[in-house]
Amino acid sequence: TTPTTRHDIRILLDMSRNLRDTPRPFQPAVAQRHIEAEVANCVGGVMSPLLANIALSVLDEHLHGGWQPAGEMSTSSIRARRRSKGQPNWRIVRYADDFVVLVHGSRADVEALREEVATVLQPLGLRLSESKTQVVHMSEGFDFLGFRIQWRRKYGTNKWHVYTFIGTRPIRSLKAKIRALTNRTSQQSPRDVLIRLNQIMRGWANYFKHAVAKHTFHALAHFVWWRVVRWLRTLHRWKWKAVRRRFTTPDGRWKPITVDGIELFNLETVPVTRYRYRGNTIPNPWTLRNHATTAETVESPVR
């Protein structure tokens, strides 16, 4: 580890002792045991991302080194020259302890880089998960942070693009939450159920709105509508005639489901905007043009 990383780990360990132990010299072997114990206790907690960022900053420095000025992959012309010589280019994308290494090269290059990553992590007491670590071609696709990223042919053309879809697991998870809230045996009030459904769906939709999500949002909106209607029918023992009377306009069009002033959130109302930025062109949300911010109107760009 680097001196800075060792210093950060020492601070973290001192905090974890809750000021009970007396100060003592830094011992790597002891530190590693403490880190493993702390990681076991903190996984899934607020400390987990902090631990991951401290430890994996070493991997960032190692794999990003070639992208620094005058590095071996610092410019597009240098990277093109490397590919003409049969040498690979790579880049790491990481969020806490989840990361993807994108490699432009052969499978042998990928396997070699995988071993290199394992070597970098070994002194930290970390190892790659055999079940979660995969080597795949972009045309096969891979899951990352709930998204399914895949290189595929655009429908009706011979052009190939990298698409970001919504993964299968997040969709299943959302449906499971909706089923639990609209269970026929649920004793919650309709108003409370709609409030909770709206919170879940609004957050979920805003997270995935930059993916290829239009058809998924439509299908899920249909799914939610039917779940809520069937649950309300069971709860109030309505017949279909009563449902139509309450939720249709005089000309026969369906109205949004509203209970005690709470309207069911419609996933299809969330605008889907593809995220077009790549690489070094990703803007800083705090310095976006025409973003006037004053002391009275400070707003976070994160939703």
Number of C-alpha atoms within 10 A of each C-alpha: 17 10 8 11 15 16 13 15 21 18 11 18 16 16 11 13 11 8 10 9 8 7 8 7 6 12 9 14 10 9 17 16 12 17 21 14 11 17 16 11 12 15 13 10 10 9 14 17 17 15 20 16 16 16 23 24 15 18 19 15 13 14 17 16 15 17 17 12 10 11 12 14 22 15 15 9 10 15 19 15 13 16 14 10 9 12 14 19 20 18 17 14 11 17 13 15 13 13 14 15 15 14 17 14 15 13 13 10 16 20 12 12 17 17 12 15 17 15 13 19 18 12 12 17 14 15 13 13 8 7 6 7 11 11 11 11 14 14 14 10 17 18 16 17 12 15 19 18 20 18 16 16 14 12 8 6 7 9 9 12 12 14 18 22 20 22 18 12 13 15 14 11 11 15 16 12 14 20 16 12 22 23 16 16 11 13 11 11 10 20 16 14 20 22 15 15 19 18 12 15 22 16 11 15 20 14 12 21 20 18 21 19 21 17 10 16 21 14 13 18 19 14 14 20 16 12 19 23 17 17 20 16 16 14 15 8 11 13 10 12 8 11 14 15 12 13 16 14 11 9 6 10 10 13 11 13 18 15 15 9 8 15 14 22 22 20 23 18 13 16 13 17 13 13 12 8 9 8 6 6 8 10 11 8 11 12 10 9 8 6 9 10 11 8 6 6 8 9 10 8 8 5 6
